[in-house]
Amino acid sequence: MKLSVLIFGVSGFVGNYLAEEFYLNNYKVYGSDLFKGERMQDYVSFAASDIRDPNKIAAIIKDICPTYIVNLAAVSSVAQSWDIPQKTLEINVIGTLNILEGIRQHSPDTRLLLVGSSEEYAPLNTPINENGLINGASPYAISKATQEKIGEIYYGRYGINVFYVRAFNHTGIGQKDNFVIPSWCRQVAAIKKRGSDFNVITVGNLHVKRDFSDVRDIARGYRLVLERGTPNQVYNIGSGKVYELKELLNYIISLSDMPIEVRIDNHLIRPNEPASIWCDNHLIKKELGWCEKHSIFDAMHDMYEHYLNEL
């Protein structure tokens, strides 16, 4: 019998890559979201839903009884979570609870992957492993830590096979340009297309250090955790490499061969922004054989070329 996966939040940035990852590994792929995304492939069997609707979520799970479920449905922006804190908790926490209840009632053998974030951790200037202090400093981070606690309860009380990842920064073609790397790639590509002599790019704090991965590596990690991981275990997923944002920006600018002035916009600087977010990925590499196949520089080059063609 063919294995199957149901992806909630399938129309989002990561959802398209994750659907492809499972499809290429011979899974039947189901997806659900508020709407069917423009980039969604025909191999995804789609059903519209609002993750906050417990009856609809339960009905979808009952109908499919998938081998795996991945919950990508979320308010995924830290900045946005400050603007809509109530909705962030409704989607990220209550939505997760609705999936857990659907599994408990209708498909108890299904394995569930809950996608967390490096934002849950207290800042460190050294690589953070899975035992790092949880001390989220935004509604988004708190929501992700809370969904994990609820998952632990359902694992302990009902025996639901819940798995957890805490993903560090990742990017690629299709990510919205309110995120830093696609924003820079789009601005620099626009300057190249425009071809003027005086060009300005606006940025935030360039001196923080971040661990960035290509989204394709992250998607592969999600699949490996469900296939080979240990229930109720957290796995960090990130490149294990950290770069100052200034270095990444300079690389993107170098792709254009245009004179570009960099200006700081204080509105783009997050208050109390951690100086460094750095992944210790030893556990997922040792236990599951995950490794990085695409560098952040590969991802930035691909995004820049994509914006050149799109613009």
N, C-alpha and C positions, 0 to 999 in steps of 0.2 A: 504494500500500500504506500502511495506516494506521501512523503512528509509535507506538511503545510504550515504556513505562517500567516498570521493576521497582524497587520501593522496599523495601529491607531495613530493618526497624524501623518498618514502616508503622503499627503499632498505637500508637506513641508519640505524644506531644503534637504534634510538627511533622508526623508522618506523615500525619495526617488532613488537615491543611491542604495539604500537598504533593500528596497524591492528588487533592484537589479542584482544585488549580491546574492540574495536567496534564489532568484530565478536561475541565475547562471550555475547555481549549485543544485539544480534539479528539484526545487521546491515548488509546490502550488502556492501562489502568492495571492492573498486577499488583503484588501486595504479599506480603511474607513477614515473619513474626515468630514468637515463641514461641506466641502465641495471637492469635485474632481479636478486635480491640478492640470495645467496645460501640458506639463512635461510627463504626465503619467503614461506609461506604456500599456499596450493592449493586453499584455499578459497578466495585468493586475485585475482581479475581480473586485469591483468597487461597490461599496454601500455607504451612502451618506449617513452621518450621525453627528450629534453633539455629545461630546464626552461627558457632559454634565447631565445627560438624560439616562438615568439608570435602567429604565425599561427598554429603551432602544439598544443600549450597550449589551444588556443581558440577552436580548433577542438575537443579536448578531452572533454572539458567542455560542448560543444554543444551536443556531442554524449551522455554523461551520464546525464547531468542536475542533479547533486547530491543534496541531502538535505544539506550536509555539505562538505566543503573543508578544509583541514588542510595543511598549507604550511610548510613542514619540509626541503624543498630543500634549502641548504645553505652551504656556507663555514662556518663551525661551530667552528673552532679553532682560538683562538686569535693569537697564534704564527704564524699559517699559513696565517692569514690575513695580517700580516706584510710582508710576502714573496710575496704574490700575491694580493696587494691592489686593483688593477683595476678589476681583476676577482671577488674578494669578492663583490665589489659594483655591478658588472654586474649580478651576481647570486642572491645576497641577496636583491637588490633594484629593478633592472630592471625585474628580475624574478617575484617579487611580483606584480609589475605593470602589467606584462603580465597576471597574474591570475586575477587581478581586472578587467582588460579590457575584459577578456573572460567571467567573470561573468556578467559584465554590458551589454555586447552584446547578450549573449545567455542564461543566467540562473540567472536573477536578484533576485530571491527569495532564492538563495543559501546562506547559512551562511558560512562565511570565518573566520578561526582562523589563526592569524599571531603570530608566536612564536618568542618572543623576549628573552632578557637575562638580568640577574642581572648586566652584564658588562656595561649596559647602565647607571647605577647609579654612581653618585659621591660617593667615599668611605665614610663610616661612621663606627664608632666603636660600634654603637648600631643597633638594627634591622631596616631595611629599608622598609618603606611602599610604596604604589603606588604613593604617592605624593613626594617621594624623588627627589632630584635634578638630572636631566639628564645631564651627563657630561662624555660621553664615551671617553675613552683614547686609542682607537685602531680603525683601519679600520673596524674590526668586530663590535665593539660596535656602531660606527657611522652608519654603514649599518642597524643595527637593529632599532635604533632610527628613521632613515629615513623611513624605511618601515612603521612604525607606523604613521608617519606624512602623508604619501601618503594614508594610509588606512583611516585616519580621513577625508581627502579631499573627497574620494570616498563615505564615509558615509554621509558627509554633502551635497555634490552636487548631488549624484545619489541615495542616500538612500540604498546603499549596506550595508547589515548587517555584519559589521566587528567586530570581537572580538580580544582581545589581551591578551596574557600571557607573563609575564617575569619570565622565569624559572631560578631558582638558580641551583647550581651544582647538577648533578645527574649522576648516574653510574649504572652498572650492567653487566651481561654476554653479550658479544658481542661488548662492547665499545672498540675502538681501543686502543692499549697499548702505544700510544703517549700521552694519558691522564694519570694523576698522579696515581689514584687508581688502574686501571688495570695494569699499568706499575709495580707498587710495588707487586701486587698479582702475576703477571707472574714471576717476578724476584725471589720472595721468593719460589714459587712453583718449579721453576727450580732448586734452591738450594736444596730443599728437595729431588727432584728426583735424583739429582747428588750425594748427600750424602757425600760430602767431608768435611774435618775438618775446612778448612779455606774458608770463603765465604764473599763476599763483595756485598753490594747493593749501588748504586749511587742515590743520591736524590738532590733536590733543597732546597729551603727555607722551613724549617720545622716549623717555628715559626709563620707563617701566620695562620689565623683562617678562616674556611670556613663552610658554611651550605651545607651539602650533603644530597641528597635524593636517594632512590631506584627508578630506572626508571619506575617501574610498578606503583608507586604512582603518578609520573608525568603524565604518559599516562592517568590514570584515571582522573586526574585533567583537562586535555585537553578536554576529553569527557564531563565532567560536565559543563565546561565553555560554550561549544556549546549548550548543552541541556538546561541549566538553567540560563546562564549568561545574562548580560545586554549589548546590542550592544554599541560599542564605549567606553567600559569600560576596563581598564587594571586590570588584576588579577595577583598578585605575586603567584608563586607556589614554595614552599620550606618547609623544615622540621620545620623551626623555632628554630633549635638547631645549635649551632656553636661549632666546635672542632678545636683545634690546630692540624695541620697536623702530628706533632710528635706523638700525641696520636693515630691517625689512623694507622700510620706506625708501632708503637709498637704492636698494636693489630694484624696486619697482620703477623708480625714476630713471635708473640706468637703462631700462628697456626701451625708453622713448627717444633718446638722443636729442631731447629738447631742453632749453634753459628753463628751469622751474624754480620759483621762489617758494620756500616753505614758511608758512605763517602759523603761529600758535593761536588757536581760538579757545579762550578760557571756558567757553560754554561746553566744549567737548571733553573737558577734564573732569573725571569722576571724583567726587570728594572721598577722601580716605582710601584712595586706590592703592592696593597692595603693590609693593615695589617689585615683587617677583612671584610668579605662579609657575611651578616647575614639577613635572610628573616623575615620580618613581614608578616605572613600569615593570619592575623585576617580576612581580607575581604573575601577570598575564603572559609574559614571555616564557617564564619557567614552566608554569602549569599547562598552558594552552598552546604554546608554540607561536604566539602572535609576534610579528615583527613589522617594522615600518618598511613599506615598499616604495613610497612616494615622499619626497622631501617637501617642506613648505615652499622651497624655491620652485619646485615643479608646479605646485598648485598656483603660485602667484603668476608664473609665466603663462600657464593655461588661462587663468582668469583675465589677464591683460589682453591676450590674443582674442579671447572671446568678446571682450568689450570693444576692441577695435573693429571686429566684424559686425557686432550688433549696432554700434553707433554709425 
